[in-house]
Amino acid sequence: MERNRGGRPPKPEAERLDVPVVIRLTHALRDKLTRLGGPAWLRERIKRAKEPDRDRE
């Protein structure tokens, strides 16, 4: 008989947020990031951003 482990089931690999990133900001920029939506806002902006042309690098 399988044991009920309780809790939330694990998310699929593609949905896990398990890589922390540290950036340095001024207090003003940190406050603005918070007003804009914090980490969720930043993740969405990164997802929607176009990649730079590799030929220009």
N, C-alpha and C positions, 0 to 999 in steps of 0.2 A: 504494500500500500504506500502511495506517495504522500509525503508529508507536506502539509500546507505551510509554506514558509512565511506567508503574510507579506504585507507591504506591497509596494507598486512593482509591477513587472519591469524588467530592464528595457531601456529604449533600444531600438535597432542601432547598429554601429554608426550609420550615417547621421543619426539625430543626436548622438552623444556630444555634450559640450565638455570635453575633458582636457583641453589644451589651454592652460592659462597664458595670457599675454599681458605683460606689464609695459605701460607707456608713462612717460613723464609729461605732466601738464602743469600749467600755472593754476592757481586757485580759480581764476576767472574761467579758464577753459574747462576745468573739471565741473564747475557749477553749470556752465552752458551745456556740457554733455549730459548732465543729470536732467536739465530742463528739456532737452531734446528727446530723452527716452532712455538714456544710459546704454548699457550693453546691448539690449535688444535693438535699439535704434542703430547702433554701430554695426551689429551683425547684418542687419537688413541692408544698410548702405554698402557694405562690402560685397554682399551677394549680388546686388544690382550693378555694381561698378564694372565698367568695361576693362578688360585686361589691356595693358599697353602693347603696342606693336612690338614684336620681338626684334624686328629689323632696325628699329630706332635706337636700340640700346647700345 
